[in-house]
């Protein structure tokens, strides 16, 4: 596949790009800062582009089979996630390109009712990005044209190793026998590329965890 990855030099994006390249896909990595392209794997085409700008996005996705977005705005600019979602949905509607979005876990349902971000002990500093992710997902769910899927990670998403194993859920937070919810960045990328190659979720949110 020909894949464009927005946020290609971030924590999630770099793993997604590496996983896609390891599977033989043709990858264009898009970021705001060209200096970060040095960290991309050999063979990846680095392109500077603003995912909030429709005119900038269209040439970066035309002729691609899939767009993946894993952008992460700076603190204070969390609502850029919503703008990016609207921009990419509009662009993908014009080009007929499939869209995969990496979002947040805060809106996943938890046992007993409610959502994760409203649980006691949820870090206050994460609430702005969690709220933006809720609006990001709502923007996707309002779309009836694009073939999109939205991936919410486990509660704990950290650097680790690639095991290639994970469980898949829908709108509920996945926890293990000890009540923990976690996945490595590497295995999140595995799950995303598995979805890219063998689509199971069409205009749906899904989640993954160990």
Beta strands, then each sheet from edge to edge (+ up, - down):
strand 1: 2-6
strand 2: 26-31
strand 3: 45-48
strand 4: 66-69
strand 5: 98-102
strand 6: 148-152
strand 7: 156-158
strand 8: 167-169
strand 9: 182-184
strand 10: 204-209
sheet 1: 3+ 2+ 1+ 4+ 5+ 6+ 10+ 8-
sheet 2: 7+ 9+
end
